[in-house]
Amino acid sequence: MFARFRKLACRSDRIVRCSSGHLYTTMWIWGGSIKAVRLGSRRYQRCPVGHHWAMARLVDPDSLTPEERKAAGATHDVRIP
């Protein structure tokens, strides 16, 4: 499972879900972050959908419906703080 997570996390633009359930796309670089506080496999960052600060975690795109992937791709957080 860790290998699958690492494979997903290596790409920079990833779909994440905040702790309130919102889906969006963010820049996710394995082992580093500029605009978020890393807490293990999760990050505390601003959610552009709900306009709040929340924990965000990676989501496997294969587990989402096509509508969810489209909605997540339509909203991207800021690239640089």
C-alpha positions, 0 to 999 in steps of 0.5 A, a space after each residue: 500500500 505504501 508503494 501505491 501511495 508513494 507512486 500517487 504522491 510523486 506527481 505534482 498536481 493531485 486531487 485531494 479531499 479536505 476534512 470537510 469533504 471538498 475535492 480539489 486539485 493542488 500541487 503535492 510534492 513528496 517530501 516538501 511543501 511551501 503553502 501547507 503544514 505537513 503532518 505525515 501523509 496529510 497537510 493542513 492547508 487552505 481549501 479553495 472550495 470551502 474557503 477555510 483551513 483544513 486537513 487535506 489528504 491525497 485521493 486515488 482518482 480511480 476511486 472517484 466518479 467521473 463527475 467527482 474527478 471533473 469537479 476536482 479538476 475545475 478547482 485548483 488552489 493557488 500555485 504559489 502562496 
